[in-house]
Amino acid sequence: MWDHLQWAATVFGIAGAITNSVGGGLLRFTWPIWLVSNLACIAVLQHLGAHGLIVQQVFYLATTLVGGLRHYFPNTWRRCINGVQLLWGRWAS
């Protein structure tokens, strides 16, 4: 099972890279494909006990989530950024 999941994560990662580089109408598929790839990679790496690579993959997942939020939900993204700026201003003062 883990071999199949590892290969699925690899195929989704490659497919996401292709849709991202081709651009155009395929860009709308990049975010969901990379999201699936990241989650599958994290599961496989957890099974293998590769904790350093899990940290790297979690950062990839975070940037994928930010990119998807910015693209698919721009108003929600703006509210999040405004909230962070508001909290940062209160903390810094």
C-alpha positions as CSV (number, residue, x, y, z in Angstrom):
1,M,0.0,0.0,0.0
2,W,2.7,2.5,0.9
3,D,4.5,1.9,-2.4
4,H,1.2,2.8,-4.2
5,L,0.7,5.9,-2.1
6,Q,4.3,6.9,-2.7
7,W,3.9,6.6,-6.5
8,A,0.6,8.4,-6.4
9,A,2.2,11.3,-4.6
10,T,5.0,11.4,-7.1
11,V,2.6,11.3,-10.1
12,F,0.4,14.1,-8.6
13,G,3.5,16.2,-7.9
14,I,4.7,15.8,-11.5
15,A,1.2,16.6,-12.8
16,G,1.0,19.7,-10.6
17,A,4.4,20.8,-11.9
18,I,3.3,20.3,-15.5
19,T,0.0,22.2,-15.1
20,N,1.9,25.0,-13.3
21,S,4.5,25.3,-16.0
22,V,2.0,25.1,-19.0
23,G,-0.2,27.8,-17.5
24,G,-3.3,29.0,-19.1
25,G,-6.5,27.1,-18.3
26,L,-4.5,24.3,-16.6
27,L,-3.5,26.5,-13.7
28,R,-6.8,26.0,-12.0
29,F,-5.9,22.3,-11.6
30,T,-2.5,23.0,-10.0
31,W,-3.6,23.8,-6.5
32,P,-5.8,20.8,-5.9
33,I,-3.3,18.5,-7.5
34,W,-0.5,19.8,-5.3
35,L,-2.7,19.7,-2.2
36,V,-3.3,15.9,-2.8
37,S,0.4,15.4,-3.6
38,N,1.5,17.2,-0.4
39,L,-0.9,15.2,1.8
40,A,0.2,11.9,0.3
41,C,3.9,12.8,0.6
42,I,3.4,13.7,4.3
43,A,1.7,10.3,4.9
44,V,4.4,8.4,3.2
45,L,7.2,10.3,4.9
46,Q,5.5,9.8,8.3
47,H,5.4,6.0,7.6
48,L,9.1,6.1,6.7
49,G,10.0,8.1,9.7
50,A,11.7,10.8,7.6
51,H,11.0,13.7,10.0
52,G,13.3,16.2,8.3
53,L,11.6,15.7,5.0
54,I,8.2,16.0,6.7
55,V,9.1,19.5,7.9
56,Q,10.0,20.4,4.3
57,Q,6.8,18.9,2.9
58,V,4.7,20.8,5.6
59,F,6.2,24.1,4.4
60,Y,5.3,23.1,0.8
61,L,1.8,22.3,2.1
62,A,1.6,25.7,3.8
63,T,2.6,27.6,0.7
64,T,0.1,25.5,-1.4
65,L,-2.7,26.4,1.1
66,V,-1.7,30.1,1.0
67,G,-1.6,30.0,-2.9
68,G,-5.0,28.3,-3.1
69,L,-6.6,30.6,-0.6
70,R,-5.2,33.7,-2.5
71,H,-6.5,32.3,-5.8
72,Y,-9.8,30.8,-4.9
73,F,-10.9,32.9,-2.0
74,P,-9.3,36.4,-2.4
75,N,-11.7,38.1,0.0
76,T,-11.0,35.6,2.7
77,W,-7.3,36.0,2.1
78,R,-7.5,39.8,2.5
79,R,-9.4,39.3,5.8
80,C,-6.8,36.9,7.1
81,I,-3.9,39.3,6.2
82,N,-5.8,42.3,7.7
83,G,-6.4,40.2,10.9
84,V,-2.7,39.3,11.1
85,Q,-1.6,42.9,10.6
86,L,-4.1,44.0,13.3
87,L,-2.8,41.4,15.8
88,W,0.9,42.2,14.8
89,G,0.2,45.9,15.5
90,R,-1.3,45.2,18.9
91,W,1.6,42.9,19.8
92,A,4.3,45.3,18.6
93,S,2.9,48.3,20.5
